[in-house]
């Protein structure tokens, strides 16, 4: 990957080439985010380290950052209901769950253990159209696989996450 190539350039003492590779990666991340391929959380997870690398190299900031993209992302109402993969995953002890709503609707986000028992309800109420994020703190639960489920109107989606202590 380009980030591995950038690390190799740093090891070789070629900081300028490394910075160019990282800048290219940040532009690709911004493009994938704009196209809806990456969630905001995933993009942030990738862009923040790119910015740190460039700062350490004494280079310009990334070609794109979450601050640069934030206004555009929140300016539009999402076109579809979507539930993103939690971040980080695996996690210990807390994780963030993001979702989008194209309209104001009653939303429920619940957590279930591997046996199907509901262990938490994170959201149960009406939310406005837009992008939302909720943080779940699972410090009181055992390691394992958990399922989270979002219901919003007729939309329903579930995903798995891994708590590792």
C-alpha positions in Angstrom: 0.0 0.0 0.0 1.0 3.6 -0.3 1.3 4.1 3.5 3.7 1.2 3.7 5.7 2.7 0.8 5.7 6.0 2.8 7.0 4.2 5.8 9.8 2.7 3.7 10.7 6.1 2.4 10.9 7.5 5.9 13.2 4.6 6.9 15.4 5.4 3.9 15.5 9.1 5.0 13.5 10.3 2.0 11.0 12.4 3.9 9.9 14.4 0.9 8.8 11.3 -1.1 7.1 9.9 2.0 5.2 13.2 2.5 4.1 13.0 -1.2 2.8 9.5 -0.7 0.8 10.4 2.4 -0.7 13.5 0.7 -1.9 11.2 -2.1 -3.4 8.8 0.4 -5.3 11.6 2.1 -6.7 12.8 -1.2 -7.9 9.2 -1.9 -9.5 9.0 1.5 -11.4 12.3 0.9 -12.6 11.0 -2.5 -13.9 7.7 -0.9 -15.7 9.7 1.8 -17.3 12.0 -0.7 -18.4 9.0 -2.8 -20.0 7.4 0.3 -17.6 4.4 0.3 -16.1 5.4 3.7 -18.0 6.5 6.7 -17.0 9.7 8.6 -15.6 7.6 11.4 -13.5 5.4 9.0 -12.2 8.5 7.2 -11.3 10.2 10.5 -9.5 7.0 11.5 -7.4 7.2 8.4 -6.9 10.9 8.0 -5.8 11.6 11.6 -2.7 9.4 11.4 -1.8 10.9 7.9 -1.9 14.3 9.5 0.4 13.1 12.3 2.9 11.6 9.9 3.0 14.8 7.9 3.5 17.0 11.0 6.3 14.7 12.1 7.9 15.1 8.7 7.6 18.8 8.8 5.4 18.8 5.7 2.1 20.5 4.9 -1.1 19.3 6.5 -3.0 16.5 4.7 -4.7 17.4 1.5 -7.9 16.7 3.3 -8.8 16.6 7.0 -12.0 15.9 8.9 -12.3 19.6 9.7 -12.1 20.5 6.0 -14.7 18.0 5.2 -17.0 18.5 8.1 -19.0 21.4 6.8 -19.8 19.7 3.5 -20.7 16.5 5.2 -23.2 18.1 7.5 -24.6 20.5 5.0 -26.6 17.9 3.2 -29.3 15.6 4.4 -28.4 12.0 3.8 -30.3 10.3 1.0 -30.6 6.9 2.7 -30.8 5.2 6.1 -27.4 3.7 7.0 -25.8 2.1 10.0 -22.0 2.2 10.0 -19.6 -0.3 11.5 -18.7 0.7 15.0 -15.3 2.2 15.6 -12.9 1.0 16.9 -13.6 -2.6 16.4 -12.5 -4.6 18.3 -12.9 -2.2 21.3 -12.2 -1.9 25.0 -14.2 -0.5 26.8 -16.0 1.9 24.6 -16.9 2.3 20.9 -18.8 4.7 18.7 -21.7 3.8 16.5 -22.7 6.2 13.6 -25.8 6.2 11.5 -27.6 8.5 9.0 -31.2 9.4 8.7 -32.8 10.9 5.6 -35.8 12.2 7.6 -36.9 12.8 11.1 -37.9 9.5 12.6 -38.2 7.4 15.8 -34.9 5.6 16.2 -33.9 2.7 18.4 -30.3 1.5 18.8 -30.0 -1.6 21.0 -27.1 -4.0 21.9 -27.5 -7.7 22.2 -25.1 -10.4 23.6 -24.2 -13.6 21.8 -27.2 -15.4 23.3 -29.6 -12.8 21.9 -30.3 -11.0 25.2 -30.7 -7.3 25.1 -27.9 -5.7 27.2 -28.4 -2.0 26.4 -30.6 0.5 24.7 -28.5 3.4 23.5 -31.2 5.4 21.7 -35.0 5.2 21.9 -36.6 8.4 20.5 -37.2 10.7 17.6 -34.1 12.0 15.9 -33.7 14.7 13.2 -32.5 13.9 9.6 -28.7 13.9 9.4 -25.7 12.1 10.7 -25.6 10.9 14.3 -23.2 9.1 16.5 -23.6 7.4 19.9 -20.8 6.0 22.2 -21.3 2.8 24.0 -19.3 2.1 27.2 -19.2 -1.7 27.8 -16.8 -1.7 30.8 -19.3 -3.7 32.9 -19.6 -6.5 30.3 -17.5 -9.6 29.5 -15.4 -9.9 26.4 -17.2 -11.3 23.4 -19.2 -10.7 20.3 -22.1 -8.3 20.5 -24.7 -7.3 18.0 -26.1 -3.8 17.6 -29.3 -3.1 15.8 -30.8 0.1 14.6 -34.5 0.4 13.8 -35.7 3.6 12.2 -39.2 3.6 10.7 -39.3 0.5 8.4 -35.5 0.4 8.2 -33.7 -2.1 10.3 -30.0 -3.1 10.2 -27.7 -5.1 12.5 -23.9 -5.4 12.8 -21.5 -7.3 14.9 -18.8 -5.9 17.2 -16.1 -7.4 19.3 -15.4 -6.4 22.9 -11.9 -7.5 23.9 -10.7 -6.9 27.5 
